[in-house]
């Protein structure tokens, strides 16, 4: 069984978005599974830049739902964008 997850301390708005996204995606999944895929999430969500993610459209949601390197849960994806 993996150890206790580390505490997150967000420094800046983009890091705060990333932290919230991580919490959303880890819900219902093993921590280590999400952590292993996190670099792919960074790429898929444009390094969690609020300026970029806030401009995501339905086309981006469809792109993310097809990305096999991330967890493809539509509700979780939309929660990060909105």
N, C-alpha and C positions, 0 to 999 in steps of 0.2 A: 504494500500500500504506500503510495507516495506521501511525502511529508506535508507539513502544513504549508499552504500557499503563502508566498511573501506578501507583505503589506505594500500597498501602492501609495505613492505620494506624487500627485500630479503637479507638475511645474509648468504652468502655461495652459492656455485653452486647448491647443491641439493634443497635448498629453492628457488633459482631462477627458476629451472625447475618446481617446484611445483607451483610457481606463474604463470608461463607461461601456465601450464596445466590448472590451475583454470580459467584463462582468456579465454582459448580456449573452455573449457566446458561450461562456463557460457554464452557464446555468443549464443543467440537464446533461452535461458532458463531463468527462474526467478532465481535471485541471491539466494534466500532462499532455493529453491529446490536443487541447486547444493551444497550449504553450508551444508544442512542437510545430503547429501550423501557423503560428503567429507571424513569422516573416512573410508568409504568403498573404495574410490579411493586410499587412502593411502595404504591400504592393497593390493589392486589389482595391484598397480604400485610400490610395494616394497619400500614404504616410499619415493618414488621419488628419490631414490639413482641413480645418474647418471651412476655409474658403473654397476648397475644391469639393469636399463632400457635400456641402450645402448646395452646390450646383448640380448634383447628381439628378438624373431624370429617370423615367421609367425604363429607358434604354439601358441605363447603367444597372438598374435592378435586374433586368433580364440577363445582362452580361454576368453579374455576380452569381445569379442562380445557375449559370452554366459552368462556373469556375470550379472544377473538381478539386482544386488545391485548398479551398476553404470550406467551412460548414455552410451548406446551402439551405438555410432556413429563411424563408421569405420574411416572416415576421421579425426576426432578429436583424436581418439586413435593413429592412425599412426603419426599424427603431433607431439604428445608428444614423441613418440619413436624415430622419425627421427630428 
